[in-house]
Amino acid sequence: MAVTAAIAVAAGLAAGWYLRAEFPALLFSSPSIAGKKKKNKKKKSTSSAVSQDPDPISVTSTGVGDGGGPGVYETKKAIDEYVQFHFGDPQEVLPWRDGPREALRFTERCADLCAEHCKLVASGKWEITAAEDEKGAPRSPHLHRSGKSGLALDVGCAVGGASFELTKHFRDVVGVDFSQSFVTTANLMKRVGSLQYTSVTEGTMVESRQTSALDPGIDRQRVEFFVADACALPKSMMLGGSAPADSELFGKYGRHDAVLAANLLCRLPDPEHFLMACARLVRPDGVLVLVSPYSWLEQWTPKHKWLGGGGGHKSSDVIKALLESTAGGFDFVTQNDLPFLIKEHDRKFQWGVSHATVWRRRNPAVHTGEP
């Protein structure tokens, strides 16, 4: 027991040191705090909580008057809230018996939706099994590992909750996010398997808590995390959804069996650009899973770039028209409502319901009108 406790303490210290060494900005809860000296020492409360001066507004708030912009995701407050959202013990996140428990485990339900509708096409034409192509150029190593079938991409992965869950269903998973802080945290979770985070109890009182253990079915070595802009994804992630000899198809389709974008669209500066690029991310018969509460705010998306939410147009209708167009390249499969719960403090929560839609990439063998 003593040895186990010592190992746990050492892992926690190493995790904290790694975050501070790799990304010093995580020490502060907002950019303005970084330049201020602390006037008072932290005081312990009778509940063993710590008193601090957190920003009273949650970084996940969606009100018109709330702050916004990508910079909020580089703060320690954002890291804490999203680690709790993605990995927090459900009993600690929602200890109240009468709370909306169906809204917990949001990232797991998003990953399950991808797996449920993905056909996992495994024909030789679409599978990359060699370490080199015909010209001897090396292929990305994550494309030819043995094990589960399929390759999944989690765009806007935040701290990686859905990416890890996707490893239960797919051979390999890639998670990308615009926030360096989020990607650093996701990679730390990959290394150590559990994280400490700060949870607000009430007012300025906080507690240090530990995330629950990851599901035994999750293989952390099957996921990779990278910093990337969803509106300008690197060419290495696009196309390649065919044998290189078939140049026409190779230049039109992606190689991913499933692409997930969870609570991302209404946080992009140009969501239409992202949607129209998805055809080059997904292989024929692969799936695109979009999950969004359509919380459009000008702090994130210029109003003329909103997909619906004004002028009498619903977001779901605008997205459907874009994706089902010839250039969009997808067919509608199904839709669902996915509730989610984000804890602000022990007695205050954000309960939301995202609209989940599933789309299947058109197969060239069936559709001849592809762009």
Protein Blocks (a to p, Z undefined) as FASTA:
>chain_A
ZZmmmmmmmmmmmmmmmmmmmmmmlmpgbfklmmpccfbdcdddfkopacddddfbdfkb
cbfkbcedjklmmcfklmmmmmmmmmgcfklmmmcfkbcfklgoklmmmmmmmmmmpgoi
abfklpcfbfbdfkopacdfklmcgcjedjdddehklnommmmmmmmmmmbdcdddfblk
lmmmmmmmmmnopacddddfbhjbccddddddddfklcfklpccddddfklccfklgghi
acfklmmlmmmbccbfbdcdehklmmcfblmlmmmmmmmmpcghiacddddehiacfklm
cfklpggjiehiafklmmmmmmmmmklopacfbdcdddddddfblmbccddddddddddd
ddfklpmkbZZ
